[in-house]
């Protein structure tokens, strides 16, 4: 909004020329989201407490029983910081920004309704898995149908480390992109089981994709690094920066011991949007590296469930997702969280190295 209002005046007022720089507006989107989330946090937590939006705790995890009743649905606080920050600092004529906001709000609405059923209506299971996946696919399909009709966007798939291998998936690209978004959304959701465990890797991944999406939208840098160039997509850097700021602000209250949990409204929206930004940046496969922690957590559930069914009741892990396995082994929660954060940083650095290793 500020860009659209003030940058046209730069011909007469030179100082307004600074608003044309995505990096400048991204910095202030980050700061705006960070400040908003920290300032709104206390009142928001009190509001959730009055509504009795307390988190239900899994009975098998004895160490978590003290967390029963901690307010959840904190993802709404993240949204309350991201949305105005993006609308304030992004170019509102950019189709990629609006599509990203659509995916963020769409997945967030699904998570909100699921949380509402569980913590307000007291229906323990919330949305059925089939309904939840169906709605996620619907949002992803809608976004992709609009995206691939945009003339500047390509259905070619970039493969990390192989600069000249870019197969064109044509209409099959839609199904692949849907898998990326839905998989990422549920990966973050599965990881969100300890205080601050999911939000920091999410912030790290968003910071990495802020770099990749900026590069993809810059013709000179994309050509130099031999990456796919997508005109206009660099504007999504502003959204990614706002996401990082909002995540760090949320961490202020979600750090151990947590005052609020993000709930499905947060995890589904953040994960789905990370997947979509990876699609926009033409780094879909790289999401497996950037979000390596989410992949590990998801695989631990798949392995546990699959082996349980095939073996007639035996388990690979003491409990899944993987962070609960370590908890059951007696490792303190804070130590698990910090070690998983370190892993996220390592995964992000490996992903960043692909900019030159190709």
N, C-alpha and C positions, 0 to 999 in steps of 0.2 A: 504494500500500500504506500509506504513512504517512497519507495522507488518510483512508483507510477505517478505520485503527486509532485515530487521534488526534482527528479532527474530531468524532466522536460524543461525545467527552469534553469538548467546549467548553462545554457547559452548566454543568459544575462547575469546569472549569479554563479560565478565560477566554482565556488566552494561546493555546490551541489553535485559537481561532477564526480565526487567521491562515491556517490551512491550507485554508480554504474559497475563498481567492482564487487564481484560476488564474494570475494574474500572479506571485504569490509563488512558487508551486510551479514555474512555468516558469523563473524565474530560477535556482532551485536544481537543476532538471533540467539546465539548461545548464551550470552549474558542476560538477555531478557528472559529466556526460559528458566535459567538458573535462579534468578532473583524472584520471578513469579512463583516458582514451585516452593522456594524456601519461605516466602512471605505468606503464601496461601496455606501452607502445610498445617500449621497448628489449628487454624479455624476449621480446615477440612477434616482433620482427624477428630476434633470435637463433634462435628456434625455427624460423621459416621458412627461415632460412639453413641450419640443420642438416638440414632436410628437402629442401634443394636445390630450393626452389620458385622458381627463377629465371625472370625474364621473358625470353621470346624476342623478339629485336629484328628489325624489318623490315630486310631487306638493302639496300633502296633508300635508306634514310636513313643516310648515312655518319656523321653527327654523333652518332648514337645507339648506335654499336657499343660505346662505352665503358660503356654501361648494361647490357650483356648480363650476366645472372646476378643483377641486383638483385632481391631478393625481391618477389614479387607476392602476390596474395590478401590484401592489407592491408584489404580490406573487412571481413574478420572482426574486425579491431581496432575498426573503426567500429561494428559490430554489438555487440561486447562492451562498448562504452560506452553505446550507445543503449538497449539492451534493459533492463539493470538500472536505468538512470536513469529510464526511462519507467515501469517497474513500481514503482519506489520512490515516485515523486511524482505519478503520475496516479491518477484515480478508476477503480479496476479494475471498477466496475460499469457503465462507459460502453461501449456497443457500438461506438462510432466508434473508440475507442482500440484495441479488440481487432481490428477490421477493418483498421486501419492497420498494426498489428503483423503481422497475417496477410499483407498485401500485401508488407510489408518482408521478412519471412522467406521468403515464397514466391518472390519474384523473386531474393532472395539465394541460396536453395537452387539455383535454376537456374544462376545465375552461378557458384556454388561447384562444381557438377558440371562445368560447362564448363571452369573453371580446372583442376580436378582432372585432367580428361582431357588437358589441354594441358601442364601443368607437372609433374604427378606421373607420369601414365601415358605422357607424351611422345607423345601423339597431337596433332600440330600443329594440326589443324583443330578439335579439340574437338567439341562438339555441332554437328550440321548446322543450317543456318539454319532449315530447316523444323521440326526438332524444337524448337529454341530458341523460335521464334515460337509454336509450338503450345502449349508449356508456359506461356509468358507469357500467352497468351490464356486458358488454363485457369484460372490463378490469378486473372486479372482478371474472368472470367465468374463465378467462385465468389463473389468479393467483391461484385460488382454485384448478383447475384441476392439476396444477403442484404440489401444496402443498400436496394434499391428496395422491399423488402417492409416496411421500417421505416416506420411511419405518419408520422413527422415529416419524412421526406425527400420531395422533389419531383423529378419528371422534367422540370421546366421548365429551359430553357437561358437563362442570363443572358448578355446581349450587352453588352460594355463600351461606355460612352458613351450607351447607349440604355436609360434606366431603365424605360420602360413596354413594352419589347419583350422578352417572355419566352416564346418558343414552347414548347409542351409536346410533347416528342418521344415520350412514352409509352414503349413497349417498344424503340423505336429508340434510346432514350437509352443502353441497355446497350451497343449496338454502338459508339456515339460515345464513351462512357466508356472502353471497351476500347481504342479507337484512341488516346485521350489517354494512357492508362497505358503501352501498349506503345511508342508513339511517343516518349514522354518517356524511358522506360527506355533505348531504343536511341540516343536523342539524346545522353544523358550518356555512354553507352558509346563513341560515336564521338568525343566531345570529349576523352575521357581518353587523350591521346596525348603530353602533355608534363608535366613535373614541376609538380604543383600546379594544372594548367590547369583540370581539371574540378571539383576539390573546393571551390575558392573560389566559383565561380558557383553551385554546389549549395548552399553555406552561405547565400549571398545570397538565392537563391530560397526556401530554407526559412525564412529570417527574414521575407521578404515574406509568405509564406503563413501564417506564425505570426500576423501581423497580420490577414490576411484571414479566417482561420478563427476567430480570436477575435471579430472583428466579426460574423461570420455567426452565432456562438453567443450574442451579446448582443442581446437584443430591442430595447433602447433605442437602442443605437448603430446597429444594422442599420436600424431604422426611420428614424433621423435621416439616415443616408447613403443611404437608399432601396436597400438591398441585401436579398437573400433571407435570411430568418431560418430557421436550422436549429437547433431546440432541442437542446442537449447537445453540439453539435459543437465548441464552444469548448474542450472538454477536450483536443482534439488539439493545441492550442497547446503543451501540455507535451511532446508527442512532437517537434514541430517545433523547440522550443528545445533538446531533447536532441540532435537531429540537427545543429543549428548548433554546439553545443559539441563534439560528437564530430568534426565536420568540421574545426573549427579545431585540435583536438588532433591529428588525423591530419595536418593540414598541417604541424605541427611536424616531422614526419618525411618528409613528401612534398614539401616545398618544395625548390626547386632548390639543389644537386643531390640528388635524391631518394634516401632510404635504403630506401624501400619504395613499391610501386605498389598501388593499390586492387584491380586486377583486375576481372573481370566480376562477382565476388561483391559488389563494392562499387558499381560503376557501374550494374548492372542493378537492384539493390535500391534505391539512392538515387533513380534516375530514375523507376522505377515508382511509388515511394512519393510523390514529388513530384506525379506525375500524379494519384494517388488523392486526395491532400490538396486538389489543385485541384478535383477533383470534389466532395469533401465541402464545400468552401467555396463551391460554386456559382460558381466562377471558372474554368471549364474553358478558355474561349477566352483568358482573360487569361494563361494559361500560355505562350501564344505570345509574349507581351511579356516576362513575367518571365524566361522561359527563352530569350530572344531569341538568345543565343549558341549554345545547343544547336540551335535552329532553323537558324541560318546554317550551322553545321557539317554538319548533316544534309542541308540543301539542296545544299551543295557536293558531297557524295557522290552525291546523286541526279542532279544536273546532269552531273557528271563521267562517271558510268556511262552515263547516257542518251545524252549526246553522243558518247561513245566508240563505242557500238553503232550509232548512226545515221550517224556520219561514217566508219565503217570504220577506226577506230583513232586518230582525232585526239582531242586533249584540250583542255579549257577551262583547267584548272589544271595546274601542273607536277606536283602530286600532291594527292590528297584523303585525308582531310578538309582543310579550308582551312588549318589551322595548319601542316600539312606543306608547303603551297604557299609560305608565307612563309619557312619554313626553307630550302626549296630555292632561294629567292631570296637567301639569305645573311644574313637578319636573325637576330640572336642569339636563342637560345631564351628567355632571361630577358626580353628586350624583348617578344617575342610574348606571353608569359604575362601580363606586367603590363598590356599594352595590352588584352588580352582581358578581364582582370579589370575594367579601367576601363569597357569596353563593358557588362559585366554590371551594374555599378553604375548606369550610365545607363539601361539597360533596366528595372531595378528601380524607379528613380525615376519613370520614365514610367508604369509599372504602378501605383505608389502614387498618382500624381496622378489616376487614374481614380476614386478614392474620392470626389472632389468634382466631377470633370468628367463629369456625366451629366444 
